[in-house]
């Protein structure tokens, strides 16, 4: 009994770890950059978007896994999209009700979580073959890993572009702001640098 | 915003508000399929075609089905279903009528269903309250803009093959940075059309 439990727990830990670090969706798999990169100009937006994404991913993976034995193979994709869309609608309605200003700022990008390749990818590659508990952790790990990288990008973009963190000014007066960081090219540059940075520090362990 | 002429919207969607370079939509296929100019051209054409079609269809669905029934919150599901069905339909029609075109575009069509740019165009269209003609112009412009960006990137990456890139930056890393430089260049277009 005890070893079995220990084994299960360790599998849970390794599933989480893989999503956050080893197979991080952003810099290892280059998945799902689309919908969320656009909101990395301010930390607040990124945090809200990240939380929404984590909720949608983890719950979708869990639901897909629960239904994995009763979903016909042929309509599998469509069923997954509908499950994901339902959770995204929940996130969207919750944001509209409790955080209307941020919901306005995020615009269509909340809805675009549906076509975020991460969720589909995890549902298809992991949740469709594994029990619900593990699938939940897998979705959670990937979404958290994804959000952490985006937070790092947003941190530098807001700091250099606006001189603020979470809306509070932190840079002293007279510092020249990098306006380009607040504009779209800044997001591309930061993402490229983030991929470079993380792939470099991961390298030795792989070899 | 809502009184703009269709042509203005079309041009603005290509150059000023490029769906890829300023809204970050459709990044995944942009990075994955921009290795060869030929395939990039095929995918670009397919996306431009489907985008024009779905923006028109989704406008009709939204304006005549969802809005009168007060079901606006179901638009994500409705749009996704319309897009998936359209892609399937287009695939079948092309297969029957033009085998040549089917072989050129065939493998890319299923990929388009999960291209976020397509859904993004439909969502932007609702938020900006475009009319039917404006939606069509916006869809076509975004599609052409996306195709233009992926073609340019494929050309750049072909040249890049001879350059020495740091190992960890190879592939996606350098592509994203190139996209950044391209976005910088596109900023030069702003001001071309009064917004």
Interface residues (C-beta under 8 A of the other chain):
Chain A: X30 X31 X32 X33 X34 X35 X37 X38 X78 X81 X82 X85 X86 X88 X89 X92 X93 X107 X108 X111 X112 X114 X115 X116 X117 X120 X180 X183 X184 X185 X186 X187 X188 X189 X191 X192 X193 X195 X196 X199 X200 X203
Chain B: X21 X22 X23 X24 X25 X26 X27 X28 X31 X32 X73 X74 X75 X76 X77 X80 X84 X114 X115 X116 X117 X118 X119 X120 X123 X124 X126 X127 X166 X167 X168 X169 X172 X173 X174 X176 X177 X179 X180 X181 X183 X184 X187
